[in-house]
Amino acid sequence: MNHKGFIFDMDGVVVDNHSFHFKAWMEFSKKYNFPLNSEIYRDTFNGKTNADLFRMIFGDISDKECKQYGDEKESWYQTLYKKEMKPHTGLIEYLYFLKDKKVKIALGTSAPPMNVDFTLDNLSLRHFFDVIVDGTRVDQGKPHPQVYQLCAKELGLEPKECVVFEDSLAGLQSGKSAGCSIIGVATSHTEAELKNHVNQIIPNFTSPKVFLL
């Protein structure tokens, strides 16, 4: 394998869960009366931290207020998704394949810790990851490269030695700006929408392409 580090976004990559986040956000938008639809969500929400999103919605609010809004929205999401949650197709087999190859694996996500814990622990995935960087550990969310720069650093690798799996346009830009190789995962965007942003696209982790990286 050419790469020494494999970095996975969480929402839309580890789990194909965007429809559940969208439903939770729609409930939140109705309660707090701000405009939201599938196009706005897809184009401006995906990949961003909760702090970035709540300040985009409510203006210059405090960290405490961001956390309160975040806890409320994520509680709705977890209630909606808990009975339906599962790893993305082929993910478990692929993670075991990477472990057998003795490469390093990281999770680099804009999600808050409560959702990282919810996902990794309910699906028993935590043991696969050598490094976990969530949205609270970065000052600037995607598309800024900080999350993937930090993942590479904590893996003890240069970004150019790492490949990033991402589904959102902001996340793809983040990984690219960090200097990593990028694989687009066609969950929140179609392959046609991703093709101008990445060199390689997979629908899921059963694709033969991923075993050649």
Steps between C-alpha positions, in 0.01 A plus 500: 500500500628846412350683797602461864201677655128465430275776633121467505240771534209369708160625383441378146811281499515274806120514509261601222286713729439835333126452460470470879709811565287684244177395673638619836611831350158550342335457840751744645434754222125483559543564870742790456350636177789519256493396131621150418442252220689210347703722267610739777585207723702318236691805380568690824454270800697186411845481653472802730528493879194569712662818631543631145143407411333650806694826461399505134137464611487707820791741466768564761384266775708361786667159516248405769208586275658307212527193721140533621368524144730217395386268777138565406548438128720190549252349747237517227742345252595215733138420576423483128807297404563260788274219380620533140874547547750273330852532355523606137500209255830311506656721769566233763669268254709784366611612847609142580686494168686819596580363844647189339720727286630670819417850373385781731134600514341826617155651529483868403156648548321828561252315722481573875628242750146387591444384141846346466438298817147414385627367167824328596371337817158387376663346192809371687740685266723687742772233512576547130619861537846595619407870507164678539463872428151642555353846442597633842870447434529749215471876497393510137260249347500360150576616229802620702765222495562501877312178581697294249829669580445404864405142411820455298710658774355273768552197278865603476476545123523772239166589337635382163533151651128492585181440307175661612151356444245782477145552376446877534644769277628690805670184623655425164645851491627456855688181417633639174624819667670292769702326229338157528379275221122513473238232438143621454226285653176552309244518779401864557594596142465310174802380306425770241513769771826365640687432177645850462636496855674162527702262288328191632146427619356195675136424584599298807786290639432191293656677200815319379666841463540548874711186537766641267573829679 
